[in-house]
């Protein structure tokens, strides 16, 4: 299998074209006209291969568990996990994350709880249009990860590496700090490879998130995205869960990134409590800047 991913930024991670988490349910995801994500281009399919779509799904059943929020943060002690999927010992300072909730693992249940088997379905609605170069403008998909360990290569001709770590730990603030003022900040600055107009932007964060923002080299805001928390019990509005993210739909041509421009991602979480396995991801769609029309103004004397 050959994975045909997006345009960057991570090496081998976040290669998807759309979809970031369960908050997709209440997050605007449409690509505005006349823009579109290109799929099915024969030129992108190697000889002897057929194009197929892949859905990567991670679901956690929290019915009857001791600690719902601990389960969705994949706390290792709740899953009784001591080794990762590759059989390696989990480090003592790794409190939780994807290594502690692999496929078919179970979070600790309340004593005596026995839940019935249930069947779940995932539904996505994707709008297709036939490609027409005269009416459709293609967009490139970029996904930034605040854990990216990018460093400027010593050799200017070397290919830059983007070793993204996927997740990180938010340490709790000290008892002496004001709980309301406890904010964990993490940031990343990387050069943007191919500039253009930002058409859409959205962040992906977990419980405890406050906001994420993407900035240009001069400090201008390219896009700011905040979590939407549920307030009830109905599906898609679960209290305490991130059920949506605010999005950006700039007017075409109003938000532009230059080739090679240093872009900064800043991710804020509340650290009044510890949060494990959190993510700080930012997704944007970028299109080639459209040429601006030239207007010629003629002046006339007299009537």
Buried (B, 14 or more C-beta within 10 A) or exposed (E): EEEEBBBBBBBEBBBBBBBBBBBBEBBBBEBBEBBBBEEEEEEEEEEEEEEEEEEEEEEBEBEBBEBBBBBBBBBBEBBEBEEBEEEEEBEEEBBBBBBBBBEEBEBBBEEEEEEEEEEEEEEEEEEEEEEEEEEBBBBBBBBBBBBBEBEEEEEEEEEEEBBBBBBBBBEBBEEEEEEEEBBBEBEBEBBBBBBBBBBBBBBBBBBBBBBBBBBBBEEEEBBBBBBBBBEEEEEEBBEEBBBBBBBBBBEBEEBBBBEEBBBBBBBBBBBBEBBBBBBBBBBBBBBEBEEEEEEEEEEEEEE
